[in-house]
Amino acid sequence: DRGIPDGYRHMNGYGSHTFKLVNAQGQPVYCKFHYKTDQGIKNLTVEEADLLASTDPDYSIRDLYNAISNGNFPSWTFY
């Protein structure tokens, strides 16, 4: 699961803060949010990432835009 993500569609996300929520009984509950890609993890090699960084820095944004434009809506499961 670790590496250089092949765009935003293939990466998980993790909140850096802990939140205090209050349930219906007025009791505090502490939580952190995580979201995991439903598309599956896909990583770039170091060589691919170096090439994209120098020749196509908008690769990840365009990949996300094109997927949505083509009706391939990415999704994440929220934990």
CORKANOR-V297644 format. One record per residue. SS is DSSP state (H for helix, E for strand, C for the rest). PSI is psi in degrees with one decimal (* if undefined). D_CENTER is the distance of its C-alpha to the mean C-alpha in whole Angstrom. Layout:
<<SS | PSI | D_CENTER> <SS | PSI | D_CENTER>>
This chain:
<<C | -8.5 | 12> <C | 145.2 | 13> <C | -164.0 | 13> <E | 113.9 | 12> <E | 142.0 | 9> <C | 67.5 | 10> <C | 169.6 | 8> <H | -28.0 | 5> <H | -21.5 | 6> <H | 28.8 | 6> <C | 149.4 | 4> <C | 165.5 | 4> <E | 147.8 | 5> <E | 126.9 | 8> <C | 145.4 | 11> <C | -13.5 | 14> <C | 155.6 | 16> <C | 134.6 | 19> <E | 144.8 | 20> <E | 115.1 | 23> <E | 154.4 | 24> <E | 125.1 | 27> <C | -179.8 | 28> <C | -23.8 | 31> <C | 3.4 | 33> <C | 10.5 | 32> <C | 135.3 | 31> <E | 142.6 | 28> <E | 130.2 | 25> <E | 138.5 | 23> <E | 160.5 | 19> <C | 147.2 | 15> <C | 139.4 | 12> <E | 142.4 | 10> <E | 135.5 | 7> <E | 136.9 | 7> <E | 137.1 | 6> <C | -7.9 | 10> <C | -14.5 | 10> <C | 152.9 | 10> <C | 133.2 | 10> <C | 126.6 | 11> <E | 157.7 | 12> <E | 153.2 | 15> <C | 164.2 | 18> <H | -39.7 | 19> <H | -43.4 | 22> <H | -43.4 | 19> <H | -42.0 | 17> <H | -44.3 | 20> <H | -46.4 | 22> <H | -39.1 | 19> <H | -33.9 | 19> <H | -23.8 | 22> <H | -22.6 | 23> <C | 68.9 | 20> <C | -15.4 | 18> <C | 13.7 | 16> <H | -49.8 | 15> <H | -40.7 | 11> <H | -44.3 | 12> <H | -39.2 | 15> <H | -45.4 | 13> <H | -46.7 | 11> <H | -47.6 | 14> <H | -39.6 | 16> <H | -46.8 | 14> <H | -43.5 | 15> <H | -33.3 | 18> <C | 6.3 | 19> <C | 8.6 | 18> <C | 78.4 | 16> <C | 120.1 | 13> <C | 156.0 | 10> <C | 158.2 | 9> <E | 146.5 | 8> <E | 128.8 | 10> <E | 128.4 | 11> <C | * | 13>>
